[in-house]
Each structure stands twice: as structure tokens, then as C-alpha cells.
């Protein structure tokens, strides 16, 4: 450990942190129940050259590298390993270029998602991937996990918006993938392979992403339901008959927490609330159709606004779901996805899990694409409660898999959900993933033991 740290200090000077106490802020992400180790050094990279030198040094010493962005991850994917180099990219935060004609932005990985959105808006453009953590999560981290968000049902996940990448391989080789082309079928799609790879293949140092024009029209519907299952049946119907840009769920526990935190007065007597957004030229007709559908599916109360600011305030209440639930105790956030038509069964299973393990679960999420975030609330100081929370977490994931779903819709596997990969895929598929990793990373140094 000392030798690799000494070499890094000689090469990069004050960019390297070796004091164990000072390294602590970079040793883990925001996921509970995931382990973290003691790194040999933290490198605070500010340029591609710093990344190249770090990886060359790591390869020379055979030292693992864990790449870290803003640290907002929820799966343990950026947690330090004993003796590793933590490569922190948060200072690589330049918006290099916004090309209005091509509708692209070129950014370094440390750029915060919301900051890119604000910069694009100055040109009448928008970056549509919008994870709930957009105010704190970085574009590099979004790319590493192929992050989703509220607008995915209409506009797609991060991978659908990445045009090109510049990345550094473990031996220091700089590669460039993709380009500002809507069509490009030359060779293998290395860009898509890097997106969602959770730092196991290479280090992304620059990304060119697609932007869209700001939409002129936007309407929001708030619909209350007497049960979660009824709300989910409404989601199935709404997404079958209309094209919303977002359909967000908050259950009664989540609504009460958000109200307590914000002072808002969303109806806390309903068992479920749906927040539905329609945008673009067809919004006026679509929102009317959406209202008709939710009423037909049993909504007990429906409110609609065509005021953009009011709609944004309502959707922001949904964005505050996680910090609001955190005020109730320790949390264990799940991130499962199922086919939309299985949502009614999935929420019933979540309720059964809560009863079986005697835990409180606040469920919210991106209902239109089947991505739910059941959040288990417990007392971390109570060993029995911790055990029940972990058991509930596992049962929820397995319920999603039983419905033909996924263990992770958008947060990544990291270390937290690694055991479930073998329940989703067979030996042949996992072996293929590992052979692809070996082609990029023959020494197995990039975030080893994570993702797959």
C-alpha cells in the first residue's frame, strides 16, 4: 500500500490524499448495509492526465481502482476496497461545450445533472434524464449506473442520451467511442457497453450527450386512490392509452413524510397518489384523456394544473420522498423494476412483505416504467429491526424477479445487490460479462467484485 501511495504522491503531489482520517469522506457512498474498506490513497483528479497517471500507477503496482463521482450512489458501487486507490472525479466538473446546432453538450464527469440542465436551458434546450438525485448526482455517476428518473417512460434512460464518450483504460490508453451522429452502426457499440458498467471497464473522463428543445406545453394531474393496487391498475391503463412524460407514485407513508417535511397539504388520507405529467404539442389532449382514464380506474379525487410552476412544485414534492422518509429513521432503499402490467401484484407483494416482517415501508417510484423504490424504515440500533429490514429487502427483490423484473432498475448492482445477479442470469451470461471485462481490464483492477 505504501509503495503505490508514494508513487502517486511523487507523480501528482497535492492531488493525492493519504492521511486515513482525511480519506474518510471518499470511502463510501450513501448505501447502508454495504461494506467499505481502507484505501491506500485517494486521488482527486482534475484532468484526463491525472486519470491516466493514476491508472498507469495502479496497473504497475497491481492495485485495484474504485472510481467515485459525487458519492450519491445507493448500491455500494463506489465504496473503497482495502488497499485500493479511490479515484475521485468530482473536480472534473467543466461543461466543455454546448452545441446548439447539433443539440449536444460535452461535459466532464463531475458535472452535476441539474447544473447541466440549467446551462442547457440558457440555450432553449434541456437534458432530459432526471434522476430524483439530479441536484447532487454527477453525469459520470449517472453514466456509470445508466441512471433513470422520472421522464424515462417517454424519453428514455441515460444510455439513450449518450452520443460519445472519452474513457481511459486501466493501462492508461485513452479511447473515444461514438460521436454526434443519430445513426452509426460501424463496429461494436462500445458507448452502450461502457454506460452502466459501474466503473468495472474504464474511467469515463468526458461525455457528449444529446439535448432536446424545451417544451412549450406541460400539464400535471394529481390523482388520489383508496388502494395501492387501484393506483397501479390506473398506471397500466394510463400508459396503455396515453403517453405521459412521467407517472410518479407516492404511497400514504411517503405522502405523510413529505407533508411533514415541506408543509405541503397533499391528501394524506389516500392510500396512494399518482403525479402524472404530459408535455409537448399533444399535452392538451393527452392530459384530458389521462384524467378520463384515472377516473374510470377509480381515482377518488383528481386535480389538474396547466401552470408549469405549480406542476414543477408538485413533482418536486415527489423528488423529496427519500429525504422525507429519512427523517423517520434509518432507511434501506430498494430499487426494483417489473413489467408495468405486473405493478398491481408487485405492490401487493410489498405490502405482504411489510406485514410478514413487521416493518414500515414507504413506497414511491417511477410507476410508468415499472420502477419502484420500496423504502424500509427501521431503527439501526436495534439488531432485530436491522435483521427484519434486511430480510424484507431480500424478499422484495425476489418478488420482483418472480414477476419477470429486475433487481435494479436504475441504481446499479454495486456490492449491495451482487447476490441477485446469479438469480437473474445463468452461468453462460455471467461468464460472458466477465470475459468482456477481461478484454478491457485483463488484470481485474477496475472496481473488482462489483456489478457482476
Secondary structure, 3 states (H helix, E strand, C coil): CHHHHHHHHHHHHHHEECCHHHHHHHCCCCCCCCCCCCCCEEEECCCHHHHHHHHHHHHHHCCCEEEECCCCCCCCCCCCCCCCEEEECCCCCCEEEEECCCCEEEECCCCEHHHHHHHHHCCCEECCCCCCCCCCCEHHHHHHHCCCCCCHHHHCCHHHHEEEEEEECCCCCEEEEECCCCCCCCCCCHHHHHCCCCCCCCEEEEEEEECEECCCCEEEEEEEECCHHHHHHHHHHHHHHCCCCEEEEEEHHHHHHHHHHHCCCCCCCCCEEEEEEEECCCHHHHHHHHHHHHHHCCCCEEEEECCHHHHHHHHHHHHCHHHHHHCCCEEEECCEECCHHHHHHHHHHHHHHHHHHCCEEEEEEEHHHCEEEEEEEECCCCHHHHHHHHHHHHHHHHHHHHCCCECCCCCCCCCCCHHHHHHHCCHHHHHHHHHHHHHHCCCCCECCCCCC
